[in-house]
Amino acid sequence: MDFWDIFSYAAWIVSAGLLLWMLMDAIRINREYDEDLLISSREGADELLEADEKGGGS
Amino acid sequence: MSEQTATASAERINLLKVLGPVHVWALGVGIVLVGEYMGWNFSVGKGGAYGSLIACWFIGLLYTCVAMIDSEVTSTVAAAGGQYAQAKHIVGPLMAFNVGLYLVLAYTMLEAADALVAGDLLAIVADQFGHPDLDPKPFVVLTIAFLAWLNYRGVFMTLTVNFVITAIAFLALVIMFFWVQPWNPGAVLLHEKLLTDLPYGWIGVIASLQFGMWYYLGIEGTCQAAEEVRSAGRSIPLGTMSGMITLLIAATITWYMAAGLLPWEYLGQAGVPMYDAAQMTGSPFLMVLLFIGTIFSAIASANGCINDASRSWFSMGRDRYLPIWFAAVHPRYRTPYRSIVFLIPVAVAFGFTGLLDQVITFSILSGLLGYTFMSLNMMKFRKSWPLDSIKRGYVHPFHPLPALSLLILCAATYFATFLGYGASLLAIMVFYIVASLWFHFHRYKYVRRADQFTMPWPKPKGY
């Protein structure tokens, strides 16, 4: 087994580690946070705030 | 009213606004620059060296129109999803669904192709160090996994890394340009001996337009960052236009160097033309520099593609064009984490096919369909919302000339693609027609129709 073989195995192991980390973190977030909160982002939130402020006249 | 809105806003998790014009530049140029290191040279095979230069400038005009139009529309529709969000607000849901799909597939396939390039480059190095037949697959997966992890952890670090490696790749081309002494013709560059007439006449020049897209393909990706930049109205036009200027310079010096170092017959089929050109100078320093530039440009491109594909997928999920599950934002990193993770196996699957040609052709055609839409979109945008009706961060000059030029250049490029990849073009058209039917007859019933139009614009003129 030469350097390149070890390099290939290392690439597989690091890739698996990174993918596993993302998967575990995603599962943890899904458990810890309410789904409605996670999907609460709004497109153009700034523009909407600006428009509401103008419209509200406060 | 404003207090209520502020409270509601505080309970939401939005994408993080941390980017500036430099990041926008890094996103756009980062995706594209790999095309200067490889791919553009296939246009030489179609139309000769001069044919490729004509394609470089004509397609440069096409992308300048794209950048101008994108900058104006994005300065008013500052939303993730870029052209998808623009199409939704200006044309309608079916066009938006198609544009979103073009974007996701174009970027995911380009990402796969970039990862394949990174893997293949390592296999070449292994071969030179006495280890033939190195399997590139683990390095394809590692490239995608590492960059997806970076994207997952936050957009600021992702695009800061992209800025550094893109700048190095660009500087590598500039250093080589000065190294070959363009002010001293005949010393290193042999244009007088190597340049020929058009080998296949003007039809060859038309055919070369398809591969001329490589010089600039992906610059339109800058507007995917619209929801994450501070002051989108200023940053997006500044980052996009400066990126386009960078690419016009990079494309022209790339052609000039390669055409003066390699005969067109070789250049037209070379896998890594700039590395080969560096070899022709005999300078070990340039060879190492151009190898680093090639691999950095491929990684930067894949990185930017993950960013853009995930934002498009996320935006489509948020509007329920896809399951809303994909619209989740990570509460700590503030990234569309589910979209990023979901697209990893898709990119790996494309990468494992090993069909670089087909993957890239599909990516280019998806991009081209998107540009065609942009010209129509711009005409409708100016007609329905004239300049005095909504505030724009940037107004592009000479309307409708850029939109019309874009439409004509897209038509010429379709013809060029039909000449070389007619079957692929038809297959892709069929795919998008089937997808459109699925969206219209099945998926659209899940969309909350009033919720998707979020911009506080006045009613369109003539409504």
Interface residues (C-beta under 8 A of the other chain):
Chain A: D2 F3 W4 S8 Y9 A11 W12 V14 S15 L18 L19 W21 M22 L23 D25 A26 I29 Y33 E35 L37 L38 I39 S40 S41 R42 E43 G44 A45 D46 E47 L48 L49 E50 A51 D52 E53 G55 G56 G57 S58
Chain B: M1 S2 E3 T5 A6 S9 E11 R12 I13 N14 L15 V77 A78 A79 A80 G81 A85 A126 F129 H131 L134 D135 P138 F139 V141 L142 A145 F146 A148 W149 Y152 E227 S315 R318 D319 I324 W325 A327 A328 V329 H330 P331 R332 Y337 R338 I340 V341 I344 T454 M455 P456
